[in-house]
Amino acid sequence: MTEDAHHDASRRNQLRAAALEEMLKFERRESEFRKKDREERAADLHLPLDEIKVH
């Protein structure tokens, strides 16, 4: 592998890792948002969230 090709592959791997990290951060924030939204809606409707199995 030439030095340029190695550099390109290395850069691509760094970008891929950064994109994956950002995607995981987004998914965690989205999950927390959905959980909070679900809890707020349950409170508004006076639903016992503990007794309801939410997947």
Secondary structure, 3 states (H helix, E strand, C coil): CCHHHHHHHHHHHHHHHHHHHHHHHHHHHHHHHHHHHHHHHHHHHCCCHHHCCCC
